[in-house]
Amino acid sequence: MLALYFLILTLASIVLVHTASGAGVPEGWRQTDRFVGFRYQLSVSTHSEEHVEDITTAVQNKADALFCFGWVQNNTMATPVNEGETLVGEARCQTNAGNEMKHFLSSLAGVSGEDKKKKKHIVLKDYEDTLIRLHFSHFKIVSPGRNTCFREEPHQCRLI
């Protein structure tokens, strides 16, 4: 009986590994077909601390409207992309919503059309596996004091 239990357990783990790797999953049903995950860092021109809070709230509201989850942070420790306040974060959304979220973030950074080639007010990094590092049950505004940096750009940790 014990041998049968181990045989079933072994077969179940093989099936789970096979399914998790995307093998055998029909096109259009893999997470990479349905979702997009990305990290961003953008500079926004601000007039006051209240204005920064309005912008972070606008990012959160847009993400909630698009049913994305992730986070945004006004991060004073981030290396500025340009002059102004630096907002950093991650988002995971359905593919179309993710593209709309990227467009929204670019508009906050004042980047549109030809400006995208001339100015670097925003840096985006798409995740191949769509998975974001910090998971919350909703799109969260993270406190400025929380360490959220990464090993590579955008939002790379500073060496001390």
WOMOPE-V499544 format. One record per backbone hydrogen bond with DSSP energy under -1.0 kcal/mol. CO is the residue of the C=O (numbers start at 1). NH is the residue of the N-H. Records with the same first field share a line. If there is no record, write none. Layout:
CO: NH  NH
This chain:
1: 5
2: 6
3: 7
4: 8
5: 9
6: 10
7: 11
8: 12
9: 13
10: 14
11: 15
12: 16
13: 17
14: 18
15: 19
16: 20
17: 21
19: 22
22: 25
26: 29
30: 33  34
31: 35
34: 95
36: 93
37: 127
38: 91
39: 125
40: 89
41: 123
42: 87
44: 85
48: 52
49: 53
50: 54
51: 55
52: 56
53: 57
54: 58
55: 59
56: 60
57: 61
58: 62
59: 63
60: 64
61: 65
62: 66
63: 68
64: 67
69: 92
70: 140
71: 90
72: 142
73: 88
85: 44
86: 75
87: 42
88: 73
89: 40
90: 71
91: 38
92: 69
93: 36
94: 98
95: 99
96: 100
97: 101
98: 102
99: 103
100: 104
101: 105
102: 106
103: 107
104: 108
105: 109
106: 111
107: 110
112: 115
113: 116
114: 117
115: 119
121: 43
123: 41
125: 39
140: 72
143: 146
150: 157
155: 150
